[in-house]
Amino acid sequence: MLSVTAVRAAKRPGRLSDGDGLYLLVGANGSKSWICRVQKYGRGRDFGLGSASKVSLALARERAREIRTWVEMGLDPVF
């Protein structure tokens, strides 16, 4: 699991996993955003949760939990 300190310190481009499908995506220019990766019926899908400068780690975890719940119920979180 990521910590708030680790999120702030992340500089290298790539994906950092918080676990359970939540990732911090660090861009080449240093930008940071949250994504939630879910898989259902063998198909993977990424949902953007917002910029890490505006969405806290706690809120990103909450949003990812909601998305996973919706997907398990057969709902599409985009709509």
N, C-alpha and C positions, 0 to 999 in steps of 0.2 A: 504494500500500500504506500502511496505517496504521502508526503507530509507537506504542509504549507511551505516550509523552508525549501524543500526539494523543488516545488513548483516555481518558487521565486528564483532559485539558483539555476534552473534548467536553461542552458544556452545552446547545446549541440542539437542540430536539426535531427528530427526523427520522432518516434512515438515512445512515450513513457507510459507504462501500464500501471493503473491503480488497482487493477483486478476486476473481475466480473464484467469485462467488456468496456470499461471506462478508460480512455486514453487522453493524455495531454499531448497534443500535436505541436511540435516546435518547428517553425518554418526556417528556411535558410536565412531570412532577414531578422530572425529573433522573435517573430510574432508567435504567440501561443494561443491555442484554442482547444476546446474540449470536444471529443467525439465519443459516441457510444456505439459500439459494434455489437450487433445482435445477429443471431442465426436461427432461422426457422425453416423446416423442410429442406435443409441442405443449402439454403441460399443466405449469404451474408449481406448485411446492409449497414452502412454507417449513417448515424444521425448526428448532425452538428448541434452542440449544446451552447455555443457562444464563446466569445473571447475570454481568455483566462484573466484579462485585466478587468472584466466586468462581471464574470461569473466565478464565484468562490469555489474552492474545492468541495465544501459541504453542499453547496447548491448543485454543483455538477453531479455529485453522488446521488442526490435526491432526484434530479431529472433523469439520470440513467436508470434508477430504480423504477421510476414511473414508466419509462419507455419499455423496459423489460416486462413489466406487468401487462401493459397494453398488448405487446406482441404475443405474450402467452395466452391472452384472452382472444387472440385472432384479430385484433384491431390494428389499423395502420396509424401510427402516431403522427404522421405528417398532416393528416386532415383534422 
